[in-house]
Amino acid sequence: MKARMMMTVLLAAALAFPILADEAADMPVTERWPSALGVYGSPLAGHAGGGLNWQAWYGPLGLSLVGGGMYSPASQYGSILDYSVFGEVQYRVLREDFSRWFASQLYVWVLAGHLGYITVETVYDNASATSTRTVHPFVATAVGGLGIGIEATLFGHFSVPLEVGYIGQFPNDRMLTFSASGGLRYRY
């Protein structure tokens, strides 16, 4: 009797798991796997920004945080220090799961963040065969922007966001520019 009862329970469980799995597969990708980790890059407003990226959807609202930078004190050109930290609030306009392996969504975004940098310049004097290295002072500034984004999700987990919009930098080195950004994330 116990053996029959155990077989009945095991058979019911074996039939129930595929049914439950199929119901989860019918959920939209962003509901099944609402969070993502990966990398993201953006030219921001003339200074490169990007680094590690965390992103999550809470219904139609999304939140994305990005942070990264570099420090190279021996640099002769470009930057000694260059970092950025920024976040986006995203609002989904349209979502479509085309098949089990491909889904996409369209959203609008608003960006706010901070970046800092120290630039260096080396000038060579050919007449005396000497060089002069000038380290410019540290600059900290804010960035803000808005635009639209498209996220393609492959095989339920591999997220490829592409965003375009306008990003401004202020109060130092004021600038407003068109920006195209992108990344690669793993949705979980």
C-alpha positions as semicolon CSV with decimal commas, in nm:
position;residue;x (nm);y (nm);z (nm)
1;M;0,000;0,000;0,000
2;K;0,281;0,240;0,089
3;A;0,458;0,155;-0,236
4;R;0,144;0,240;-0,438
5;M;0,100;0,567;-0,253
6;M;0,466;0,658;-0,310
7;M;0,440;0,573;-0,683
8;T;0,123;0,785;-0,716
9;V;0,296;1,085;-0,551
10;L;0,606;1,048;-0,768
11;L;0,397;1,014;-1,086
12;A;0,191;1,324;-0,996
13;A;0,509;1,523;-0,926
14;A;0,666;1,407;-1,254
15;L;0,360;1,530;-1,444
16;A;0,324;1,857;-1,249
17;F;0,680;1,990;-1,296
18;P;0,667;2,015;-1,678
19;I;0,326;2,183;-1,657
20;L;0,458;2,440;-1,408
21;A;0,771;2,493;-1,619
22;D;0,560;2,564;-1,928
23;E;0,361;2,827;-1,735
24;A;0,684;3,001;-1,632
25;A;0,806;2,992;-1,993
26;D;0,493;3,181;-2,101
27;M;0,581;3,473;-1,871
28;P;0,754;3,771;-2,038
29;V;1,133;3,760;-2,004
30;T;1,151;4,072;-1,785
31;E;0,903;3,918;-1,539
32;R;1,070;3,577;-1,538
33;W;1,421;3,727;-1,510
34;P;1,376;4,086;-1,379
35;S;1,739;4,159;-1,284
36;A;2,057;4,172;-1,490
37;L;2,434;4,214;-1,440
38;G;2,689;4,305;-1,704
39;V;2,887;4,585;-1,865
40;Y;2,773;4,911;-2,021
41;G;2,952;5,190;-2,206
42;S;2,855;5,544;-2,302
43;P;3,039;5,848;-2,438
44;L;2,822;6,055;-2,198
45;A;2,886;6,421;-2,286
46;G;3,235;6,389;-2,430
47;H;3,398;6,192;-2,147
48;A;3,377;5,815;-2,165
49;G;3,154;5,659;-1,905
50;G;3,065;5,306;-1,821
51;G;3,175;4,998;-1,640
52;L;2,986;4,738;-1,442
53;N;2,609;4,754;-1,476
54;W;2,316;4,635;-1,263
55;Q;1,965;4,665;-1,400
56;A;1,621;4,554;-1,273
57;W;1,258;4,587;-1,380
58;Y;0,978;4,652;-1,132
59;G;0,671;4,616;-1,353
60;P;0,694;4,885;-1,625
61;L;0,965;5,078;-1,434
62;G;1,332;4,992;-1,464
63;L;1,640;5,103;-1,270
64;S;1,995;5,083;-1,405
65;L;2,316;5,169;-1,217
66;V;2,659;5,194;-1,383
67;G;2,999;5,261;-1,230
68;G;3,355;5,239;-1,353
69;G;3,681;5,417;-1,411
70;M;4,054;5,405;-1,454
71;Y;4,361;5,541;-1,278
72;S;4,701;5,557;-1,451
73;P;4,944;5,796;-1,275
74;A;5,226;5,738;-1,527
75;S;5,015;5,839;-1,828
76;Q;5,176;6,088;-2,067
77;Y;4,860;6,171;-2,268
78;G;4,488;6,173;-2,203
79;S;4,378;6,107;-1,847
80;I;4,546;6,010;-1,523
81;L;4,208;5,960;-1,357
82;D;3,873;5,911;-1,528
83;Y;3,564;5,772;-1,354
84;S;3,187;5,785;-1,381
85;V;2,890;5,681;-1,171
86;F;2,540;5,724;-1,309
87;G;2,192;5,579;-1,295
88;E;1,888;5,564;-1,516
89;V;1,518;5,542;-1,448
90;Q;1,352;5,361;-1,737
91;Y;0,986;5,333;-1,838
92;R;0,878;5,051;-2,068
93;V;0,668;5,163;-2,365
94;L;0,641;4,829;-2,548
95;R;0,745;4,469;-2,482
96;E;0,725;4,172;-2,717
97;D;0,838;3,812;-2,675
98;F;0,867;3,693;-3,035
99;S;0,966;3,336;-2,945
100;R;1,117;3,137;-2,659
101;W;1,464;3,251;-2,763
102;F;1,410;3,614;-2,869
103;A;1,236;3,904;-2,693
104;S;1,268;4,280;-2,706
105;Q;1,137;4,593;-2,544
106;L;1,128;4,965;-2,612
107;Y;1,167;5,213;-2,326
108;V;1,239;5,577;-2,248
109;W;1,511;5,671;-1,998
110;V;1,625;5,961;-1,781
111;L;1,990;5,966;-1,670
112;A;2,161;6,143;-1,378
113;G;2,517;6,098;-1,262
114;H;2,862;6,224;-1,175
115;L;3,199;6,201;-1,343
116;G;3,548;6,314;-1,256
117;Y;3,878;6,333;-1,435
118;I;4,238;6,457;-1,426
119;T;4,393;6,513;-1,768
120;V;4,762;6,525;-1,855
121;E;4,943;6,684;-2,146
122;T;5,300;6,625;-2,262
123;V;5,465;6,876;-2,496
124;Y;5,792;6,790;-2,672
125;D;6,045;7,057;-2,766
126;N;6,235;6,931;-3,069
127;A;6,502;7,203;-3,046
128;S;6,616;7,105;-2,697
129;A;6,495;6,742;-2,713
130;T;6,307;6,782;-2,383
131;S;5,948;6,731;-2,285
132;T;5,721;6,909;-2,039
133;R;5,443;6,712;-1,868
134;T;5,152;6,922;-1,740
135;V;4,896;6,767;-1,505
136;H;4,569;6,961;-1,507
137;P;4,358;6,998;-1,191
138;F;4,085;6,752;-1,091
139;V;3,744;6,828;-1,247
140;A;3,421;6,694;-1,097
141;T;3,099;6,751;-1,285
142;A;2,741;6,628;-1,317
143;V;2,569;6,467;-1,614
144;G;2,204;6,436;-1,706
145;G;2,013;6,319;-2,008
146;L;1,711;6,157;-2,166
147;G;1,637;5,933;-2,461
148;I;1,502;5,602;-2,584
149;G;1,633;5,248;-2,551
150;I;1,585;4,911;-2,715
151;E;1,675;4,590;-2,533
152;A;1,703;4,261;-2,719
153;T;1,708;3,947;-2,505
154;L;1,839;3,625;-2,654
155;F;1,766;3,280;-2,508
156;G;1,594;3,441;-2,208
157;H;1,917;3,557;-2,044
158;F;2,153;3,748;-2,276
159;S;2,044;4,112;-2,279
160;V;2,182;4,359;-2,535
161;P;2,066;4,716;-2,464
162;L;2,113;4,998;-2,716
163;E;2,026;5,354;-2,608
164;V;2,026;5,685;-2,792
165;G;1,949;6,031;-2,660
166;Y;2,087;6,364;-2,546
167;I;2,327;6,397;-2,253
168;G;2,451;6,721;-2,098
169;Q;2,741;6,796;-1,867
170;F;2,739;7,080;-1,612
171;P;2,853;7,301;-1,432
172;N;3,215;7,238;-1,545
173;D;3,295;7,196;-1,915
174;R;2,932;7,261;-2,011
175;M;2,822;7,058;-2,309
176;L;2,512;6,898;-2,463
177;T;2,556;6,619;-2,716
178;F;2,383;6,329;-2,888
179;S;2,489;5,995;-2,742
180;A;2,464;5,630;-2,847
181;S;2,536;5,373;-2,575
182;G;2,523;4,998;-2,533
183;G;2,614;4,699;-2,327
184;L;2,590;4,327;-2,263
185;R;2,414;4,185;-1,958
186;Y;2,307;3,848;-1,820
187;R;1,943;3,848;-1,708
188;Y;1,860;3,647;-1,395
